[in-house]
Amino acid sequence: MSKPPKMKILITGISGGIARQLAQKLASMGHEVLGIDRRPWHDAPSNVKVFNVDIRKRPAEDVFRHHKPDALIHMATVTHLTASQEERYRINLGGTQTIFEHCHTYGVKQALFIGRHTVYGAAADAPLYRNEAEPPLATATYPALADLVAADLFAGSALWRYPQLNTAVLRLAYTLGPSLRGTLASFLGEEKGQTVPTILGFDPLFQVMHESDAVDAIIAALETKLRGVFNVAGPPPIPLSVLCKKVNRVTLPLPEPLYNLITRRLSLSSLPLSARKHIKYPVVIQDKAFREQTNYQPRIGQEELLKSFKSYSR
């Protein structure tokens, strides 16, 4: 089989943990890699060109205008853990709209939007396995995710809005890896033996993939010129309590009415009321379509994944 042609690839949000790994791997494969991020990447490799600009501003458009990328990988989204609600809407929805408009204007051939499986929402009456036909309902169950849901849906609308742009939306399961970044990593904490408050009487299934498998999945989507909306997962899901035990964290099941009081008294990390649904009910995705169309298979199994995350922890 012939090797995929070399491309000029622009990654937004390139200073993120997974984005850095992706940029380095693409560059090692011979692709020309460009990146946009307000955050600096001080030790970026010489074969990756980083522009420290805001994706919503004119200098970001200049990158498209002057460099004419073949493909875009859009990873410049933020969560409630790092930005205010107003800022999240500006970056997640406003930024996504702007970036896709630039793709249309400057002739980008392929666009990947890297989203999250949590857009489906966690609810007591939701089906166990969520496929791509399921609507993203996180806005109803967790309003803080509304901007990410809106960005996901806007990216999906590019399939008909800009038909000449080959667009794929990837809804990735939780990731863990050496960056120690991300929603689940933040919840588990960086230290071995750390106490993780849970809700008494609930032990939902969690779906986790290694950061390097996430990188491989994105590259597989790029190389196969994937088009459409796809779930992307790793090994089979496991209960939250088992996950915590395997990464050397200590669960503390709390009665939900006393959750805020006890976490404050013990100075533990806490989740807002609507976010607690995600440690009560599972969000498990089915990624059969993605695997069939890309031949992707995760390389790192569950035991190795969790063992490696434990080794990265302090």
N, C-alpha and C positions, 0 to 999 in steps of 0.2 A: 504494500500500500504506500502511495506517495506521501511525503511529509507535507503537512499544512504549510501554505505560503507564509513568509514572514510578513508581519503587519506593523503598522505604527499604532500603538494602543495607548489611549489616554485613560488614566485611573483617577477619578475624583475621590477625595478622602484618602489620599495615598499614605498619609502619616499614621493611619490606623494599624492595629496589630496584624490583622489578616491581610490588609492591603499591602503592607510592606513585604510580607512573605510572597504574595502574589506577584508583585512588581519584580522582585529578585528572581523568581522562577521564570517569569516570562522573558526577562532580559537574558537569563542564562540559556534560554531556548533560541536566542537570536533575534527576538522581536525588539523593535525600538519602543521604549517605554517612557511615557511622559506622565506627570502627575500634577494634580492641583489640590492644594490644601492650605488653609489659613495657618495650621499648625506646622512648625518647622520639622524637618527630618534631617537632623544635623549630620548624621553619619550615612546619608544616602550614598549608595554605590555610584561610581563614576558613570556607569552605563544606564543610570536612571536620572532623567532631568525633571526636577521638581520646581513648580512655580508656586510661591507662597502668596496666593491671592484668594479672594472670596469668590465662590462659584457664582454668586449672584451679581458680581460687579463686572465692569467693562474689561478689566485686564484678563478675566477668565475667557471672555469672548475672543479676546485677541489671541489666546492660545489656539482656539479653534481656527481662527482666521489665518494665522501665520503658519501653523504646523499641519493643518488638514489631516487629522487622525483618521485611520480606517475604521477603528472600533473604539467604543466607549465602554468602560466598566464603571458604573455609578455606585460608589460606596460612601458618599458624603451625606450620611444621615446620622442623626443624634437621638438620644433617648432622654427620658425625664431624669436620668441619673446625672446628666452633664449639662442640661440647658433648661431654661425657663420655657413655659408654654408658648409665649409669644415668639421667642427665638426658635423654638422647634418648628413652628409653622413656617417661619421665614426660610429656614434651612431645608427642612424636609419637603414641604410642598412647593414653596416658592423656588427653592434651588432646583428641585427635580423638573419643574416646568421650564425653567430657564435653560437647563442643560439639554433637555430634549429639543427645545426650539433651536438651540445652537447646532445640534446634530442635524436637524432638518435643513437649516440655512447653509451649513458648510459641507454638506455631502457626506456625512459619516454613514458608513454602510451597515454597521452592526452596533447594537446597544444592549448591554446587560444591566438590568437594575437588580441590585443585590438587596433583597428584603428579608423579612423575618417570618418564621412560621407562627409567631404569636398574633399576627393579624387576624387569625381565625377566631381568637377569643377563647377564654376558659369559662365554661359554664356547666352547671350540673346536668342540664338536659342535652348537651352536645354529644354527637356521635363520638365513639372512641377514636376511630381513624378518620382523618379529614383528607379529602382529595381536592383537586384543583377546581372541581365543580361547586364546592362549598363556598358560600359568600364570606368575605372577611367581616366578622361580627364583633371585632374587638372594641369598636367604638361604643357599643352598647354595654359591654361587660367591664371595660377599662378605658374610660374617656381619655386618659393621658396618652393612649396610643392612637388617638384620632388622626393626628398629623401623619403618622407613619402609614396608617390605612389609606389616607387620602393620597399620599405619595405613591404607594403601591398601585392604587387604582388608576392614577394618572399615567404612570408608566405603562400599565396594561392598555390604556386607551390609545397609546402610540401605535398599537397594532393596526388600528383602523384610521387613526388621525394622520399618521405618517407611514403609509403602506410600503414605501420604498425603503424605509429603515427597518432592517431585520431586528426585531425587538424580542427579548426574552426577559421575563420576570422570574427570578429565582427566590423562593421562600425557604431560607435555610433554617434548619433546626438549631438549637443552642450549640455553641461551639466552646470548646475548652482547649487550651494549649499554652505554649511558652509565653505568649504576650500577657497572660493573666488579665485580659480585658474582656469586656462583654457583660451582658446582663447576668448570666448564670455565674460567671466568675466573680462578679461583684457581690452577688448574693452569698456565695460560699465563703468569700473572704480570701485573703492571701496567705493566712497563717495556718499551719497544721494545728489541729486540736481546737480550732476556733468553734465557738458555739453558734449554731444556726437555728434560730427560732422557727418552729413550724406550727401548724394548727392541729390541736388535739383531735384525733378521730379521722384525720385525712392523711393519705399517703399516695399522692398522685404519681402516675408514670411520667418520667422525664426522658426526653429524647435528646441525645448529645452526640456530636461528631467532633473529631479532632480538627484543629485549625488547618493542618496540612491536607486533610481530606476535603475541607471546604475549598481550599486553593485548587486542588485537582478537579473538583466539580465545576468550578468557574471556568477553568481552562478547557474542560471537556465541552461545556456549553459554547465556548468561543470557537473551538475547532470544528464542531459539528454544525455551526451556524444555526443554533437552536432558535426556534420561534414559538412564542406562546408563554403561558404561565405554568410554572413547574415547582413542585415541592422537592426539596433536597434534604436527605437525612443520612444518618450513619448506621451504627449498629442498632439492634432492637432496643426499645425503651426499657427502663428499669425504675422501680419505685424510688422516690426521693430519699427515703431513709437509707436504702441500700447504697445509693449514689454517695450520700454524705459519709457513710461508714467507709467506703472504699477510698475516698480521698482524705480520710483522717479528719473528718469534721464531726462534731458532737451535736446531735439534734436535741432540741429542747421543745417538746410538744406543749403548746400553751392553749388554754381555753380561749376561744376567739374573743369573748367579751373583755378578757383581761389582757389581750395581746399588747396593746399600746402601753398600758400601765406597767406590765412586767418588763417589757423590752426597755422602757425608759429607766426604770429602777435599776436594771442590771447593765445599762449602757450598751445594749446590743443593737445591731443594725435592725431596722424595722421597715416594714412595707406599708404604704398607705392602704386604706380600706379596700378600694377596688382592685389593687394589685394582689391582694391576698387570695383572690380567686385562682391565681396561677400556682399557689402552693396548696390549693384544695382540690382543683379539678385538672385533669390532664389536657394538654394540647399535643396530640400525637398525629403526625402526618404520614400519608402514604405516598411514596415517591416512585412507584412502579413506572410511571410514564417517563420520568427523567432517566431512569436506568435503562429502559428499553431503547430510548432514542440516542443516548450517548455512550452506552456500554460502560457507564461509570459503576465502579464498585469501591466502597471504602476500603482502604488498605489497613487501617488501624482498628482492631477489634476493641470491644468494650473494656476488657481487662487491661489491655495495654494503654488505652486512652486514659482511663482513670488513674492507673499507676503512674503514668507520665505526668499528669496534672499534679498529683501528690508530690512528685519529685520537684516540680517547679515551685511549689509553695515554700514559704520560709519556715 
